[in-house]
Every structure is written in structure tokens, then in C-alpha cells.
Amino acid sequence: MSITRTKHWMYGATVAGALALAACSPSPQPAAEESKDEALAPAPVAAEPEVKSIDALAGLAVVQYGPTTTKALAASEAQSDSRVDVWVKADRDLEGYDAAVWLDGKRLDNRAISGSTVTGSIPASMLTKAGTQALEIRIGEDGTALSSTKVDFTIE
């Protein structure tokens, strides 16, 4: 490909840019030689992850949550994929525990844990009947390891 007079400046800019990048790049580090003793040494054993005691959560309480209410859906809307996302904040950190939000004895999907806050999604099928239902945080896959205090979630 020949360089025409009108493209000299683009060629010059490209070469200058490549040289600038090469000058800013770190120089390659020489590979460190391993001594024979290091090569024969056993590999370090990874530390076992710390198992958190469920006793640390005794008396777990819900301190905030939202939304506190939602509108009831008509029976025809109950078949839709719509959901209401909720968050529940506990009085202590829940990282490392199998925590989930439960509504009226049912574990909510789309669970996420961040510090002391747990989130979940209420499916449309649970929002057809007006009334007050118990919202809580439970620990354990089946929710039987520990339960927090219950708060009222209202479906209007």
C-alpha cells in the first residue's frame, strides 16, 4: 500500500502514537530463578473458609424493609411474569449465611445478600389476595435453621 501525500499526517500520527505507547509500557521483568529448595518445597495449603456460627444470629431482627405495601392483582394478571421486588434489612451482617426473604411461609426467588440487606421478588401469583402477610428473613436452604422477627407486608 503506497502512502499518498494527503495521508502522510495520518501515517506520522500512527507512528508517533505507537512509539509513545511503547515508551510508556513497562519493561519486561526477567523471570526469577527458582532455587532447587523452593522447587521441592510442598505447595501451601489453602486455608479452609471460615464457617460462621448460626448462634451469632440468635435474636435476628428486621429493622427496615420496603416496599411495605403493594396493590393486589386481578386473577387475570396473576399469570403474568410481573413481580414485586422487596428488600429487608437486618440488625446485623448476613454475609456468608444462606439467608433469604420469606413471605407467608414461602421463600422468594431472585435472592441477593449485601451486608445486612437481603432482597427477593414476590411473584404475581402471591399478590392476588388482599391482606397482611408475614415477611421475614430465614437462614438455611429450607428456612428452618433460624428466623428473624416478622414484619407485616400489606397487599391492598
PATORZA-494396 format. One record per residue (C-alpha): residue number from 1; residue in one letter; x, y, z. Coordinates in Angstrom, 1 decimal, decimal comma. Example, Ala and Ser with C-alpha at 12.3 -4.5 7.8 and 13.67 -1.06 7.14 Angstrom:
BEGIN
<doro drenlum="1" bado="A" xx="12,3" yy="-4,5" zz="7,8"/>
<doro drenlum="2" bado="S" xx="13,7" yy="-1,1" zz="7,1"/>
END
This chain:
BEGIN
<doro drenlum="1" bado="M" xx="0,0" yy="0,0" zz="0,0"/>
<doro drenlum="2" bado="S" xx="1,5" yy="3,3" zz="-1,0"/>
<doro drenlum="3" bado="I" xx="1,4" yy="6,4" zz="1,1"/>
<doro drenlum="4" bado="T" xx="0,0" yy="9,4" zz="-0,7"/>
<doro drenlum="5" bado="R" xx="0,8" yy="12,9" zz="0,2"/>
<doro drenlum="6" bado="T" xx="-2,6" yy="13,5" zz="1,8"/>
<doro drenlum="7" bado="K" xx="-2,1" yy="10,6" zz="4,1"/>
<doro drenlum="8" bado="H" xx="1,3" yy="11,5" zz="5,4"/>
<doro drenlum="9" bado="W" xx="0,0" yy="13,1" zz="8,5"/>
<doro drenlum="10" bado="M" xx="-2,1" yy="10,0" zz="9,4"/>
<doro drenlum="11" bado="Y" xx="1,0" yy="7,8" zz="9,0"/>
<doro drenlum="12" bado="G" xx="3,0" yy="10,2" zz="11,1"/>
<doro drenlum="13" bado="A" xx="0,4" yy="10,3" zz="13,8"/>
<doro drenlum="14" bado="T" xx="0,1" yy="6,5" zz="13,9"/>
<doro drenlum="15" bado="V" xx="3,9" yy="6,0" zz="14,2"/>
<doro drenlum="16" bado="A" xx="4,1" yy="8,7" zz="16,9"/>
<doro drenlum="17" bado="G" xx="1,3" yy="7,0" zz="18,8"/>
<doro drenlum="18" bado="A" xx="2,9" yy="3,6" zz="18,6"/>
<doro drenlum="19" bado="L" xx="6,2" yy="5,0" zz="19,8"/>
<doro drenlum="20" bado="A" xx="4,5" yy="6,8" zz="22,7"/>
<doro drenlum="21" bado="L" xx="2,7" yy="3,6" zz="23,8"/>
<doro drenlum="22" bado="A" xx="6,0" yy="1,6" zz="23,5"/>
<doro drenlum="23" bado="A" xx="7,8" yy="4,2" zz="25,6"/>
<doro drenlum="24" bado="C" xx="5,0" yy="4,1" zz="28,3"/>
<doro drenlum="25" bado="S" xx="4,8" yy="0,3" zz="28,5"/>
<doro drenlum="26" bado="P" xx="6,7" yy="-1,3" zz="31,5"/>
<doro drenlum="27" bado="S" xx="9,8" yy="-3,1" zz="30,5"/>
<doro drenlum="28" bado="P" xx="9,6" yy="-6,9" zz="30,7"/>
<doro drenlum="29" bado="Q" xx="10,7" yy="-8,3" zz="34,0"/>
<doro drenlum="30" bado="P" xx="13,4" yy="-11,1" zz="33,9"/>
<doro drenlum="31" bado="A" xx="12,0" yy="-14,4" zz="35,2"/>
<doro drenlum="32" bado="A" xx="13,1" yy="-15,1" zz="38,7"/>
<doro drenlum="33" bado="E" xx="15,1" yy="-18,3" zz="39,0"/>
<doro drenlum="34" bado="E" xx="13,7" yy="-20,8" zz="41,4"/>
<doro drenlum="35" bado="S" xx="16,2" yy="-22,5" zz="43,7"/>
<doro drenlum="36" bado="K" xx="16,1" yy="-26,2" zz="44,0"/>
<doro drenlum="37" bado="D" xx="14,9" yy="-26,0" zz="47,6"/>
<doro drenlum="38" bado="E" xx="11,9" yy="-23,9" zz="46,5"/>
<doro drenlum="39" bado="A" xx="11,0" yy="-26,2" zz="43,7"/>
<doro drenlum="40" bado="L" xx="11,0" yy="-29,2" zz="46,1"/>
<doro drenlum="41" bado="A" xx="9,0" yy="-27,4" zz="48,9"/>
<doro drenlum="42" bado="P" xx="5,4" yy="-28,5" zz="49,3"/>
<doro drenlum="43" bado="A" xx="2,8" yy="-26,2" zz="47,9"/>
<doro drenlum="44" bado="P" xx="1,0" yy="-24,1" zz="50,6"/>
<doro drenlum="45" bado="V" xx="-2,4" yy="-25,5" zz="51,7"/>
<doro drenlum="46" bado="A" xx="-5,3" yy="-23,2" zz="51,1"/>
<doro drenlum="47" bado="A" xx="-7,0" yy="-22,1" zz="54,3"/>
<doro drenlum="48" bado="E" xx="-10,4" yy="-23,6" zz="54,9"/>
<doro drenlum="49" bado="P" xx="-13,2" yy="-21,0" zz="54,6"/>
<doro drenlum="50" bado="E" xx="-14,4" yy="-19,8" zz="58,0"/>
<doro drenlum="51" bado="V" xx="-17,8" yy="-21,3" zz="58,9"/>
<doro drenlum="52" bado="K" xx="-20,0" yy="-18,8" zz="60,6"/>
<doro drenlum="53" bado="S" xx="-21,9" yy="-19,9" zz="63,6"/>
<doro drenlum="54" bado="I" xx="-25,6" yy="-19,7" zz="63,4"/>
<doro drenlum="55" bado="D" xx="-25,6" yy="-18,8" zz="67,1"/>
<doro drenlum="56" bado="A" xx="-24,2" yy="-15,4" zz="66,1"/>
<doro drenlum="57" bado="L" xx="-27,6" yy="-14,6" zz="64,6"/>
<doro drenlum="58" bado="A" xx="-29,8" yy="-15,5" zz="67,6"/>
<doro drenlum="59" bado="G" xx="-32,4" yy="-12,9" zz="68,1"/>
<doro drenlum="60" bado="L" xx="-32,1" yy="-11,6" zz="64,5"/>
<doro drenlum="61" bado="A" xx="-34,4" yy="-8,7" zz="63,9"/>
<doro drenlum="62" bado="V" xx="-35,8" yy="-6,9" zz="60,8"/>
<doro drenlum="63" bado="V" xx="-35,0" yy="-3,1" zz="61,2"/>
<doro drenlum="64" bado="Q" xx="-36,2" yy="-1,8" zz="57,8"/>
<doro drenlum="65" bado="Y" xx="-37,9" yy="-3,1" zz="54,7"/>
<doro drenlum="66" bado="G" xx="-39,6" yy="-1,9" zz="51,5"/>
<doro drenlum="67" bado="P" xx="-41,9" yy="-1,6" zz="49,9"/>
<doro drenlum="68" bado="T" xx="-44,3" yy="-2,1" zz="52,8"/>
<doro drenlum="69" bado="T" xx="-47,4" yy="-2,4" zz="50,7"/>
<doro drenlum="70" bado="T" xx="-48,5" yy="-3,3" zz="47,1"/>
<doro drenlum="71" bado="K" xx="-51,7" yy="-3,4" zz="45,2"/>
<doro drenlum="72" bado="A" xx="-53,5" yy="-6,7" zz="44,8"/>
<doro drenlum="73" bado="L" xx="-53,6" yy="-8,1" zz="41,2"/>
<doro drenlum="74" bado="A" xx="-56,6" yy="-9,4" zz="39,4"/>
<doro drenlum="75" bado="A" xx="-56,8" yy="-13,1" zz="38,7"/>
<doro drenlum="76" bado="S" xx="-56,0" yy="-12,5" zz="35,1"/>
<doro drenlum="77" bado="E" xx="-52,8" yy="-10,6" zz="36,0"/>
<doro drenlum="78" bado="A" xx="-51,7" yy="-13,4" zz="38,3"/>
<doro drenlum="79" bado="Q" xx="-50,5" yy="-15,5" zz="35,3"/>
<doro drenlum="80" bado="S" xx="-48,1" yy="-12,7" zz="34,1"/>
<doro drenlum="81" bado="D" xx="-44,4" yy="-12,7" zz="34,8"/>
<doro drenlum="82" bado="S" xx="-44,6" yy="-9,5" zz="36,8"/>
<doro drenlum="83" bado="R" xx="-43,0" yy="-9,4" zz="40,2"/>
<doro drenlum="84" bado="V" xx="-42,6" yy="-7,0" zz="43,1"/>
<doro drenlum="85" bado="D" xx="-39,0" yy="-6,7" zz="44,4"/>
<doro drenlum="86" bado="V" xx="-38,6" yy="-6,3" zz="48,1"/>
<doro drenlum="87" bado="W" xx="-35,6" yy="-5,7" zz="50,4"/>
<doro drenlum="88" bado="V" xx="-35,3" yy="-6,4" zz="54,1"/>
<doro drenlum="89" bado="K" xx="-32,5" yy="-5,1" zz="56,3"/>
<doro drenlum="90" bado="A" xx="-31,5" yy="-7,0" zz="59,4"/>
<doro drenlum="91" bado="D" xx="-29,9" yy="-5,7" zz="62,6"/>
<doro drenlum="92" bado="R" xx="-26,6" yy="-7,4" zz="61,7"/>
<doro drenlum="93" bado="D" xx="-24,4" yy="-8,6" zz="58,8"/>
<doro drenlum="94" bado="L" xx="-25,7" yy="-11,6" zz="56,9"/>
<doro drenlum="95" bado="E" xx="-22,7" yy="-12,1" zz="54,5"/>
<doro drenlum="96" bado="G" xx="-21,7" yy="-15,8" zz="54,5"/>
<doro drenlum="97" bado="Y" xx="-25,1" yy="-17,1" zz="55,6"/>
<doro drenlum="98" bado="D" xx="-27,7" yy="-18,8" zz="53,4"/>
<doro drenlum="99" bado="A" xx="-30,3" yy="-16,0" zz="54,1"/>
<doro drenlum="100" bado="A" xx="-33,4" yy="-15,4" zz="52,1"/>
<doro drenlum="101" bado="V" xx="-36,6" yy="-13,4" zz="52,3"/>
<doro drenlum="102" bado="W" xx="-39,7" yy="-15,4" zz="53,0"/>
<doro drenlum="103" bado="L" xx="-43,3" yy="-14,1" zz="52,6"/>
<doro drenlum="104" bado="D" xx="-46,2" yy="-16,0" zz="54,2"/>
<doro drenlum="105" bado="G" xx="-44,0" yy="-19,1" zz="54,6"/>
<doro drenlum="106" bado="K" xx="-42,7" yy="-19,2" zz="51,0"/>
<doro drenlum="107" bado="R" xx="-39,1" yy="-18,5" zz="50,0"/>
<doro drenlum="108" bado="L" xx="-38,8" yy="-15,7" zz="47,5"/>
<doro drenlum="109" bado="D" xx="-36,8" yy="-16,0" zz="44,3"/>
<doro drenlum="110" bado="N" xx="-34,0" yy="-13,7" zz="43,0"/>
<doro drenlum="111" bado="R" xx="-32,3" yy="-13,7" zz="46,3"/>
<doro drenlum="112" bado="A" xx="-29,3" yy="-11,5" zz="46,9"/>
<doro drenlum="113" bado="I" xx="-27,4" yy="-10,6" zz="50,1"/>
<doro drenlum="114" bado="S" xx="-25,4" yy="-7,5" zz="50,6"/>
<doro drenlum="115" bado="G" xx="-24,2" yy="-6,8" zz="54,1"/>
<doro drenlum="116" bado="S" xx="-27,3" yy="-6,8" zz="56,3"/>
<doro drenlum="117" bado="T" xx="-29,7" yy="-6,5" zz="53,4"/>
<doro drenlum="118" bado="V" xx="-31,5" yy="-9,4" zz="51,7"/>
<doro drenlum="119" bado="T" xx="-33,6" yy="-9,0" zz="48,6"/>
<doro drenlum="120" bado="G" xx="-36,2" yy="-11,1" zz="46,9"/>
<doro drenlum="121" bado="S" xx="-39,0" yy="-11,0" zz="44,3"/>
<doro drenlum="122" bado="I" xx="-42,7" yy="-11,7" zz="45,0"/>
<doro drenlum="123" bado="P" xx="-44,3" yy="-13,4" zz="42,1"/>
<doro drenlum="124" bado="A" xx="-47,6" yy="-12,1" zz="40,7"/>
<doro drenlum="125" bado="S" xx="-49,3" yy="-15,4" zz="41,8"/>
<doro drenlum="126" bado="M" xx="-48,8" yy="-14,4" zz="45,5"/>
<doro drenlum="127" bado="L" xx="-50,3" yy="-10,9" zz="45,0"/>
<doro drenlum="128" bado="T" xx="-53,9" yy="-11,9" zz="44,2"/>
<doro drenlum="129" bado="K" xx="-55,4" yy="-11,9" zz="47,7"/>
<doro drenlum="130" bado="A" xx="-55,6" yy="-8,7" zz="49,7"/>
<doro drenlum="131" bado="G" xx="-54,5" yy="-8,8" zz="53,3"/>
<doro drenlum="132" bado="T" xx="-51,4" yy="-8,8" zz="55,6"/>
<doro drenlum="133" bado="Q" xx="-48,7" yy="-11,4" zz="55,3"/>
<doro drenlum="134" bado="A" xx="-45,7" yy="-12,1" zz="57,4"/>
<doro drenlum="135" bado="L" xx="-42,3" yy="-11,0" zz="55,8"/>
<doro drenlum="136" bado="E" xx="-39,1" yy="-12,3" zz="57,4"/>
<doro drenlum="137" bado="I" xx="-35,6" yy="-13,4" zz="56,9"/>
<doro drenlum="138" bado="R" xx="-34,8" yy="-17,1" zz="57,3"/>
<doro drenlum="139" bado="I" xx="-31,5" yy="-18,8" zz="57,4"/>
<doro drenlum="140" bado="G" xx="-30,8" yy="-22,2" zz="55,8"/>
<doro drenlum="141" bado="E" xx="-31,8" yy="-23,7" zz="52,4"/>
<doro drenlum="142" bado="D" xx="-35,2" yy="-24,8" zz="53,8"/>
<doro drenlum="143" bado="G" xx="-35,5" yy="-21,9" zz="56,2"/>
<doro drenlum="144" bado="T" xx="-35,5" yy="-24,0" zz="59,3"/>
<doro drenlum="145" bado="A" xx="-32,1" yy="-23,0" zz="60,8"/>
<doro drenlum="146" bado="L" xx="-33,2" yy="-19,6" zz="62,1"/>
<doro drenlum="147" bado="S" xx="-35,9" yy="-17,0" zz="61,6"/>
<doro drenlum="148" bado="S" xx="-35,9" yy="-13,3" zz="62,2"/>
<doro drenlum="149" bado="T" xx="-38,7" yy="-11,2" zz="63,7"/>
<doro drenlum="150" bado="K" xx="-41,7" yy="-10,9" zz="61,4"/>
<doro drenlum="151" bado="V" xx="-43,0" yy="-7,7" zz="59,9"/>
<doro drenlum="152" bado="D" xx="-46,3" yy="-7,0" zz="58,1"/>
<doro drenlum="153" bado="F" xx="-46,4" yy="-6,8" zz="54,3"/>
<doro drenlum="154" bado="T" xx="-49,8" yy="-5,5" zz="53,1"/>
<doro drenlum="155" bado="I" xx="-51,5" yy="-6,4" zz="49,9"/>
<doro drenlum="156" bado="E" xx="-54,2" yy="-3,8" zz="49,3"/>
END
